[in-house]
Amino acid sequence: MKFTSVLAAGTAAVLVLGLTACSSSEEGGGATDDVSITVLPKNLGNPYFEASMTGAQEAGDELGAAVEEVGPDAASPDAQVPFINTAAQQGRGALVVSANDPTAIGDALEEARSAGTKVVTFDSDTEPQFRDLFVNQASPEGIADKQLELVADQIGGEGEIAILSASANATNQNAWIALMEEKLASDYPDIELVETVYGDDDDQTSFDKTAALLQSHPDLKGIVSPTTVGIAAAARYVSTSEYKGEVAVTGLGTPNQMREYVEDGTVEAFALWNPTDLGYLATQAAAALVAGDITGEEGETFTAGRLGEFTVGTGGEVLLGEPFVFDESNIADFDF
């Protein structure tokens, strides 16, 4: 299914895109001859980034690009550094990076930029000085608010909840969690956040952390996991346990991961944006930077193929859209 306004308006994987465009695409962001882009998500084998890869490949096809995927198997703060160095040494035109840590890859990115490589972050940002653009899936406030709305609705507005995050250093996760903590204190006085744990975007670790949370907090009413690996692992544990139907599981997930848990009643509803569109937009933005159509300055505009025109916002941020809620009524309509 093609996503339109609702989703177009999400941890280390590496995707390497060799974009070789003979001329600018009519739909694309302004690719030029012999543009090459290396895209580095957080980890291989992550369904979220596999969906992003689909979008990156789509953009590459429109731009006349060849796309290949390489990268580390596990997320860690500095796992992306060797791939950044290699891309810079190969003279890639741009890097598109979902950062596992806001600063650990900073030196490598600065060296790449000094060598003439443009840097776009997507999904998870670095410190702003290390990149030219940040393609953000949704506003941090919108993501935090939506997850709290979901868990509050599912536990009747009161009780203990826990957060199962990705890595302790993940920029996006930490931003959302901080906002959720603020919002809980101000708007949800009857909901108590009892613990935040980290599954490192590893399925088994996240599964084990879910078990530990439920054992440590017998009165737990809900688990919020703002990571696609974590929410699927938590749902898998709860689905065959005594907690099914008793403990709400929500957060951010992909429909293909979560469909069975929605259909069997383990999960009532969860949210995400379209990661395919996110990979598509990040690739189009990188091409626009390399082509010189934009520089990353606030107020600049560029066209991202089928998604239309985007404007660079404050701090070099480009916003995809707002979160979308998946539940039993609509999950069968989506395939990613």
URTAVEN-V89837 format. One record per backbone hydrogen bond with DSSP energy under -0.5 kcal/mol. CO is the residue of the C=O (numbers start at 0). NH is the residue of the N-H. E is the energy in kcal/mol with one decimal. If there is no record, write none. Layout:
# URTAVEN-V89837
co-><CO & CO>
nh-><NH & NH>
e-><E & E>
This chain:
# URTAVEN-V89837
co-><3 & 3 & 4 & 6 & 11 & 11 & 11 & 13 & 14 & 14 & 15 & 15 & 16 & 16 & 17 & 17 & 18 & 26 & 31 & 31 & 35 & 35 & 36 & 36 & 37 & 38 & 38 & 39 & 42 & 42 & 44 & 45 & 45 & 46 & 47 & 48 & 49 & 50 & 51 & 52 & 53 & 54 & 55 & 56 & 57 & 58 & 59 & 60 & 63 & 65 & 67 & 71 & 75 & 77 & 79 & 80 & 81 & 82 & 83 & 84 & 85 & 86 & 87 & 92 & 93 & 94 & 94 & 95 & 96 & 96 & 100 & 101 & 102 & 104 & 105 & 106 & 107 & 108 & 109 & 110 & 111 & 112 & 117 & 118 & 118 & 119 & 120 & 121 & 123 & 126 & 127 & 132 & 133 & 133 & 134 & 135 & 136 & 138 & 139 & 140 & 141 & 142 & 143 & 144 & 145 & 146 & 147 & 148 & 149 & 150 & 151 & 152 & 154 & 158 & 159 & 159 & 160 & 160 & 161 & 162 & 162 & 164 & 165 & 166 & 168 & 169 & 170 & 171 & 172 & 173 & 174 & 175 & 176 & 177 & 178 & 179 & 180 & 181 & 182 & 182 & 183 & 187 & 189 & 190 & 191 & 191 & 194 & 196 & 198 & 201 & 202 & 203 & 204 & 205 & 206 & 207 & 208 & 209 & 210 & 211 & 212 & 216 & 218 & 220 & 221 & 222 & 222 & 223 & 223 & 224 & 224 & 226 & 227 & 228 & 229 & 230 & 231 & 232 & 233 & 234 & 235 & 236 & 237 & 240 & 242 & 242 & 245 & 247 & 249 & 250 & 253 & 254 & 257 & 258 & 259 & 260 & 260 & 261 & 267 & 269 & 270 & 271 & 272 & 273 & 274 & 275 & 276 & 277 & 278 & 279 & 280 & 281 & 282 & 283 & 284 & 285 & 286 & 287 & 287 & 287 & 288 & 296 & 299 & 301 & 301 & 302 & 303 & 304 & 307 & 309 & 311 & 312 & 313 & 315 & 316 & 317 & 317 & 323 & 325 & 326 & 326 & 329 & 330>
nh-><7 & 8 & 8 & 273 & 41 & 42 & 43 & 69 & 16 & 38 & 17 & 67 & 18 & 36 & 19 & 65 & 20 & 304 & 20 & 34 & 92 & 93 & 16 & 38 & 95 & 14 & 40 & 97 & 12 & 45 & 46 & 48 & 49 & 50 & 51 & 52 & 53 & 54 & 55 & 56 & 57 & 58 & 59 & 60 & 61 & 62 & 64 & 63 & 19 & 17 & 15 & 43 & 78 & 80 & 83 & 84 & 85 & 86 & 87 & 88 & 89 & 91 & 90 & 117 & 37 & 96 & 119 & 39 & 98 & 121 & 104 & 126 & 105 & 108 & 109 & 110 & 111 & 112 & 113 & 114 & 116 & 115 & 94 & 131 & 132 & 96 & 134 & 123 & 98 & 129 & 130 & 120 & 135 & 317 & 122 & 319 & 320 & 142 & 143 & 144 & 145 & 146 & 147 & 148 & 149 & 150 & 151 & 152 & 153 & 154 & 156 & 155 & 157 & 191 & 220 & 221 & 193 & 194 & 223 & 164 & 196 & 198 & 199 & 169 & 101 & 173 & 174 & 175 & 176 & 177 & 178 & 179 & 180 & 181 & 182 & 183 & 184 & 185 & 186 & 187 & 187 & 190 & 158 & 192 & 160 & 193 & 162 & 164 & 201 & 205 & 206 & 207 & 208 & 209 & 210 & 211 & 212 & 213 & 214 & 215 & 216 & 219 & 159 & 247 & 161 & 224 & 249 & 163 & 225 & 226 & 251 & 230 & 231 & 232 & 233 & 234 & 235 & 236 & 237 & 238 & 239 & 239 & 240 & 243 & 245 & 246 & 247 & 222 & 224 & 270 & 257 & 258 & 261 & 262 & 263 & 265 & 266 & 264 & 327 & 325 & 252 & 323 & 274 & 277 & 278 & 279 & 280 & 281 & 282 & 283 & 284 & 285 & 286 & 287 & 288 & 289 & 290 & 291 & 292 & 293 & 291 & 299 & 311 & 303 & 309 & 304 & 306 & 307 & 303 & 301 & 298 & 315 & 316 & 133 & 312 & 135 & 319 & 271 & 269 & 329 & 330 & 332 & 333>
e-><-2.9 & -0.6 & -1.1 & -0.7 & -0.6 & -3.1 & -0.9 & -1.1 & -0.6 & -2.4 & -0.6 & -3.1 & -0.9 & -2.1 & -0.8 & -2.9 & -0.6 & -1.3 & -0.8 & -1.2 & -1.4 & -1.6 & -1.9 & -0.6 & -3.0 & -4.2 & -0.5 & -3.1 & -0.8 & -0.9 & -0.6 & -0.5 & -2.0 & -2.0 & -1.7 & -2.2 & -1.4 & -1.5 & -2.4 & -2.7 & -2.0 & -2.5 & -2.5 & -2.6 & -2.0 & -1.9 & -4.8 & -1.1 & -0.5 & -1.8 & -1.9 & -2.0 & -1.3 & -1.2 & -2.0 & -2.6 & -2.3 & -2.2 & -2.3 & -2.5 & -2.0 & -2.3 & -1.3 & -2.7 & -3.1 & -0.5 & -3.4 & -5.1 & -0.8 & -2.1 & -0.5 & -2.2 & -1.9 & -2.3 & -2.6 & -2.1 & -2.1 & -2.6 & -2.2 & -1.3 & -2.4 & -1.7 & -3.0 & -3.2 & -1.5 & -2.8 & -3.5 & -2.7 & -2.4 & -2.3 & -1.5 & -2.8 & -0.9 & -3.0 & -1.5 & -3.0 & -1.0 & -2.3 & -2.5 & -2.7 & -2.1 & -1.9 & -2.0 & -2.5 & -2.2 & -2.3 & -2.6 & -2.3 & -1.9 & -1.5 & -2.4 & -0.6 & -0.9 & -2.3 & -3.2 & -1.3 & -2.7 & -0.7 & -2.8 & -0.7 & -2.9 & -2.4 & -1.9 & -1.3 & -0.6 & -2.4 & -2.0 & -2.3 & -2.6 & -2.4 & -1.9 & -2.5 & -2.6 & -2.0 & -2.5 & -2.7 & -1.9 & -1.7 & -3.2 & -0.7 & -1.4 & -1.7 & -2.6 & -0.5 & -2.9 & -0.8 & -2.3 & -3.2 & -1.9 & -2.7 & -2.4 & -2.6 & -2.4 & -1.9 & -1.9 & -2.3 & -2.3 & -2.2 & -1.8 & -2.4 & -2.0 & -2.1 & -0.7 & -2.7 & -1.8 & -0.6 & -2.5 & -2.2 & -0.6 & -0.7 & -2.4 & -2.5 & -1.4 & -2.0 & -2.7 & -2.3 & -2.2 & -2.1 & -2.5 & -2.5 & -0.7 & -1.0 & -1.8 & -1.3 & -2.4 & -2.5 & -0.5 & -3.0 & -2.7 & -2.8 & -2.1 & -1.8 & -1.9 & -2.8 & -1.7 & -1.2 & -2.4 & -1.0 & -0.6 & -3.1 & -1.6 & -3.0 & -0.9 & -1.7 & -2.3 & -2.0 & -3.0 & -2.5 & -1.9 & -2.3 & -2.7 & -2.1 & -2.2 & -2.1 & -2.1 & -2.5 & -2.3 & -0.6 & -1.9 & -1.1 & -1.0 & -1.8 & -3.1 & -0.5 & -2.8 & -0.6 & -2.2 & -1.5 & -3.3 & -2.0 & -3.3 & -1.5 & -0.6 & -2.7 & -3.6 & -2.8 & -0.5 & -1.8 & -2.0 & -1.4 & -2.3 & -2.1 & -1.3>
